[in-house]
Structure formats: C-alpha cells, structure tokens
Amino acid sequence: MSSRNSNLVPEAREGLDKFKMEAAREVGVNLKEGYNGDLTSRENGSVGGQMVKKMVENYENGLK
C-alpha cells in the first residue's frame, strides 16, 4: 500500500491488502505484493472499481 495509509493499524492494512488482492483476482488483474507501477490506469481502475462495488454490496446487504 502507499504511504498514504501509514496511519492505519497493522490489522487494517493487512485486511485492506487482502481485500485489494481479492478484487484484483476477480477482475483478472495480475496484482503482486509490492510495486505495481507496470499496471495500466485501466487495470488499476478496475481493481478500485471492484473494491467499491463490493463495499456497496456489503453495505446494502447489511441494511436488509
């Protein structure tokens, strides 16, 4: 993760990293631990979009 997340507790960072890797697998992006600067903006955006989609779904399911 980036230095922007340096204020996260280790457990939260680990969970966020796991969530990101899961979302990347779901959209077929070969995300690896560490540097991922070789990915395109489209690939990175699809991972972020998938993460948001899953968060919204989880929230909506919690309302039911």
C-alpha positions, 0 to 999 in steps of 0.5 A: 500500500502507499504511504498514504495509509501509514496511519492505519493499524497493522490489522487494517492494512493487512485486511485492506491488502487482502481485500485489494488482492481479492478484487484484483483476482476477480477482475483478472488483474495480475496484482503482486505484493509490492510495486505495481507501477507496470499496471495500466490506469485501466487495470488499476481502475478496475481493481478500485472499481471492484473494491467499491462495488463490493463495499456497496454490496456489503453495505446494502446487504447489511441494511436488509 
